[in-house]
Amino acid sequence: MVDGTVASDTSGHERWLDVGDVVAVTKRRKFVVADGEATIVIVAHDGGVFAMDNICIHRQRELVKGVVLRDRLVCPGHQWAFELGTGWEAVKEECQPTYAVRVTDTGRVEVDLASRTTSRSVAAVAERDET
């Protein structure tokens, strides 16, 4: 588990957690970072870096112990498959909370702790998939 450095923007709406150098993050592929009580799984896959709550919304299993298949993180408990970018689980039509991720000009990967998204409507996800 990694405890990173947190920095806020001047408006106080963003809280960026530094989780490591992009090369190191890519090499590790999947790992957990902590922010107080919350644990977040970081997944580097197919040229992107993604972040979501590590504890599955279904049976509270650790997603870091799951596998990545077809751009989805599959829970080891009951095989719910969450889209890496959105947290959407299409069969159950529920979302795993996700976080915004960025790579800085200096090659650091950061997760915005204030961006936690806890739900998405079926219509919003369907609309996104059509574009």
N, C-alpha and C positions, 0 to 999 in steps of 0.2 A: 504494500500500500504506500502511496505517495502523499505527503502533505506538502502542498505548494504554497507559493506566495500569492496573497490576494491584493489586488489593486482596484480602487474605485475610480470611475471617471469623475470629472468635475461636477456633473449633475447629480451624482450619487445613485443613478439608476442602473448602472452596470457594476458588477463585481467580478473582475476577471481573475481566475485562478490559473497560475502558471503551472502546467503539468509536465513540462520538459521540452527539450530540443526536438524539432520535428523528425530528425534522423533517428534519435533514440526512441521516440514514440512509435514511429513506423516499424522499427526493429522489434519492439516489444509486442506489437499488434493488439494486445488486449490486457488491460490492467485496471486496478481500482485506485482512485484518489479519494481523500477524505476532506470534508469541510465540516468540522464539528461532529454532529451526529449523522449527517448525511454521507452516504458513500455513493460514488459515481463511477460507472464503468466507462473507460475510454477505449474505443475501438478504432484502430487504423485498418482501413480496408479499401482496396481498389483505388488508391490515390487520395482518399478522403479520411478525415478524422471525425469521429462522432462521439457523443456523450449522452448517457441516459442513466437514470437511477439504477444502481446495481441490484436492488432488491425487486424481484418480480411482483407485479401488481396482483397476480393470480394466487400463488402459493408461497410467496415470500422466499423464493429460492434465490441464490446468488447468480446473477446473469453472467458474471465473469467466468463461471464454470461451464457455461454453454458454448455452443459452436456457432460460427458464422457460415451461413449457407445462403447463396443467392441474395446477397445484400440484406440479410436479416440475421438478427441475433436470436438464436433458438434457446429457450429456457431449458435447463436440464431436468426440471421437475415434470412438466406435462407437455413439453414441446411447443409452447406458444412461440410464434415466430414474429419478432418485432422488427419492423423496417428500421434500418440504422438511422436514416435521416429524420424520420417523423415519430418513431416509436409505435406506429400503427400496427395492430394485430388484426388482419383482415377477416379471419374466420370468426373470431369472437367480437369484432368491431369495437375494440377498446384500445386505449393508448397507454404505453409505458411513458412516464415523464422523461422528457429530453431537455437538452441544454444547447445553447448556441456555442459554437467552437470557431476559433479563428487561429490563423498562423500569422504571427507578426512579421514585420520587415526584417527582424533579426533572427527569424527562424524558430521562435518559441511558440509552442502550442498553448493556447489559453481557453478556458471554459468560463462562460459568463454564468456565475451562480445565480444571478438575479433573473435569468431568462427561463427558469424552469417552466416548462409547458406541461400541464397536467392532463389536458383532455383536448380532443378534437372531435368535431361533429362528423358523422358519416358523410354528410353532404360536402363538407370542406375537403375531406380526403378524396372523395370521388371527383370533385371538381379539379383538384390538383392532378390526379391521375389522367384526366382527359386532356390536359394541356401539354 
